[in-house]
Amino acid sequence: MATSSKRPAAKKTPPAKKTPPAKRWSQHVTETSDAMDLKPDVFKQDDPKAIARSLKSSAEHSDRRKSDPYRSAMSMLTFYINRAGHNLEPAQHERLEKAKDELRSLFGKAARPAARSAAKK
């Protein structure tokens, strides 16, 4: 006769404690960053050239940035695009990518190379 062996009961984990929602780290960075002071709603403008001009102006006049104006301006633009992620409307994302190109142009930097997917076509 086979004897049935019972497995020991699995321990139940206690329910997670409910903690108040913390501020998002990206919000903290935006509010306390030493990169530069931006004009309100600069990333919501419709014209990529206006966005780039505003970022360039803010970067050049900021006393809080730690690197050169081009790097500070591009970093803030990239940070905004990355943090918005999938919540960014495709048209706005395209506008901000064009603003990057305009920013490169304003600072006399070389244009970015074509995207890989476009090069394969």
Buried (B, 14 or more C-beta within 10 A) or exposed (E): EEEEEEEEEEEEEEEEEEEEEEEEEEEEEBEEBEBBEBEEEBBEBEEBBEBBBBBBBBBBEBEEBEEEBBBBBBBBBEBBBEBBEEEBEEEBBEBBBBBBBBBBEBBEEEEEEEEEEEEEE
